[in-house]
Amino acid sequence: MANHKDLLQKLSSWRNIASLGDRAREKPVLLFDSGYAAQDVAFTLGGEWDGCNGIVLPTSDEIAINTAASLVAARWCYSGKSCTLLPQLSVEVLKRRYAAGDRYFINANLMCADLSHLNLSQVNFGWAKLRGANLSGANLRGADLTAADLSDANLSGADLSGANLSRADLTGAIRERC
């Protein structure tokens, strides 16, 4: 007869094996470079949109995802995947999506982008990569820049009234020119 400790260890290992099976059945979360793109791809592929830039799909077919993403000129990655950056979001795509009403560009890669003198009021650039971007004269009134990387960005003349800059990296950012 097995002792009490051995039975507890076996029970614990069975629970771990069962939880691995549960995790294998979990549906992956996909992150897109804008909420607009996530909403469209979720609609196109019958997924669930989280109201931001993530979706959950009933099945994970990368060819279908890539096709749907290319239709809205979007980039994506799996949530939790160790990709360091999403591919660069072009300024033209940003302007087109913004004009269509999209304000969610969470995690967008806009490093070194020229966004000078653009109206980007109420935009959500939370966790966006804006290192070295030119935002001079841009209207960022009410923008959410939570944890955005604005290091070495040019912010001279930018309207940041009401903007949320909590945890933003402003190392080397230029605010006003002399």
C-alpha positions in Angstrom: 0.0 0.0 0.0 1.4 3.4 -1.0 1.9 5.9 1.7 0.0 9.2 2.0 3.0 11.3 0.6 3.3 9.2 -2.5 -0.5 9.5 -3.2 -0.3 13.3 -2.8 2.6 13.5 -5.3 0.8 11.4 -7.9 -2.4 13.4 -7.5 -0.4 16.6 -7.9 1.3 15.3 -11.1 -2.1 14.2 -12.5 -3.4 17.7 -11.9 -0.4 19.2 -13.7 -1.0 16.9 -16.7 -4.7 17.8 -16.7 -3.9 21.5 -16.6 -1.5 21.1 -19.5 -4.3 19.6 -21.5 -6.5 22.6 -20.6 -3.9 25.1 -21.6 -3.4 23.3 -25.0 -7.1 23.8 -25.6 -7.0 27.5 -24.8 -7.5 29.8 -27.7 -4.6 32.1 -28.5 -5.0 35.9 -28.2 -3.7 37.8 -31.2 -2.5 41.4 -30.8 -2.8 43.9 -33.7 -1.2 47.2 -34.2 -4.5 49.0 -33.9 -8.0 48.4 -32.5 -9.5 49.2 -35.9 -7.6 46.4 -37.5 -8.4 44.0 -34.6 -12.1 44.7 -34.9 -12.1 44.2 -38.7 -10.1 40.9 -38.5 -12.3 39.6 -35.7 -15.4 40.3 -37.8 -13.9 38.8 -40.9 -12.7 35.6 -39.2 -15.6 35.2 -36.7 -13.4 35.9 -33.6 -14.1 37.8 -30.4 -12.7 41.4 -30.3 -11.7 42.7 -26.9 -12.6 46.3 -27.6 -8.9 47.2 -27.9 -6.2 45.6 -30.1 -6.7 42.0 -29.2 -8.9 39.2 -30.6 -9.5 35.5 -29.8 -10.3 33.2 -32.7 -12.1 29.9 -32.6 -9.2 28.3 -34.6 -5.7 29.5 -35.3 -5.1 29.5 -39.1 -2.2 31.7 -39.8 -2.8 31.9 -43.5 -6.4 33.2 -42.9 -5.1 35.6 -40.2 -2.3 37.0 -42.5 -4.8 37.4 -45.4 -7.3 39.2 -43.2 -4.6 41.4 -41.7 -3.2 42.3 -45.1 -6.7 43.4 -46.2 -6.6 46.1 -43.5 -2.8 46.7 -43.8 -2.3 45.5 -40.2 0.5 43.7 -38.4 0.0 41.2 -35.6 1.6 38.8 -33.2 0.5 36.2 -30.7 0.0 37.6 -27.2 2.9 36.4 -25.0 5.0 35.5 -27.9 8.6 36.7 -27.5 8.6 39.1 -30.5 10.4 42.3 -29.5 8.5 44.6 -31.9 5.7 44.6 -34.3 6.7 45.6 -37.7 6.8 49.3 -38.4 3.4 50.9 -38.9 3.5 53.3 -41.8 2.5 56.9 -41.3 0.1 56.7 -44.2 -1.7 53.7 -42.7 -1.8 55.5 -39.3 -3.3 58.6 -41.0 -5.9 56.6 -42.9 -7.0 54.6 -39.8 -7.1 57.8 -37.7 -9.3 59.5 -40.3 -11.6 56.5 -40.3 -12.1 57.0 -36.5 -9.6 54.5 -35.1 -7.9 55.9 -32.0 -6.3 52.7 -30.6 -2.7 52.2 -31.7 -1.5 50.4 -28.6 1.9 48.8 -29.0 2.3 50.3 -32.4 5.8 50.5 -33.8 6.3 54.1 -35.0 10.0 54.4 -34.2 11.6 57.4 -36.1 8.3 58.2 -37.8 7.6 61.7 -39.0 4.3 62.6 -37.3 5.0 66.3 -37.2 2.0 68.7 -37.3 -0.5 65.8 -37.4 -3.8 66.0 -35.5 -3.7 62.9 -33.2 -5.9 64.2 -30.4 -7.4 61.5 -28.2 -5.1 58.8 -29.8 -4.1 55.9 -27.6 -0.4 55.3 -28.1 -0.1 53.2 -24.9 3.1 51.1 -24.9 3.8 52.4 -28.4 7.3 52.6 -29.7 7.9 56.2 -30.6 11.7 56.4 -30.0 13.2 59.1 -32.2 9.8 60.0 -33.7 9.2 63.6 -34.9 6.1 64.8 -33.1 6.9 68.5 -33.4 3.8 70.6 -33.7 1.5 67.5 -33.4 -1.8 67.8 -31.7 -1.7 65.2 -28.9 -4.4 66.8 -26.8 -5.9 64.1 -24.5 -3.7 61.4 -25.9 -2.9 58.3 -23.9 0.8 57.8 -23.9 1.0 55.4 -21.0 4.3 53.6 -20.9 5.1 54.8 -24.5 8.8 54.9 -25.5 9.3 58.6 -26.4 13.0 58.5 -25.9 14.9 60.8 -28.2 11.5 62.0 -29.7 11.1 65.6 -30.9 8.1 67.0 -28.9 8.8 70.7 -29.6 5.6 72.6 -30.1 3.5 69.5 -29.5 0.2 70.1 -27.7 0.2 67.6 -24.8 -2.7 69.2 -22.9 -4.5 66.5 -21.0 -2.2 63.8 -22.3 -1.5 60.8 -20.0 2.3 60.4 -19.9 2.4 58.0 -16.9 5.4 55.6 -17.1 6.4 57.1 -20.5 10.1 57.0 -21.3 11.0 60.6 -22.1 14.8 60.1 -21.9 16.5 62.5 -24.3 13.1 63.8 -25.7 13.2 67.4 -26.9 10.3 69.4 -25.5 11.0 73.0 -26.6 13.8 74.3 -28.8 15.7 77.5 -27.8 
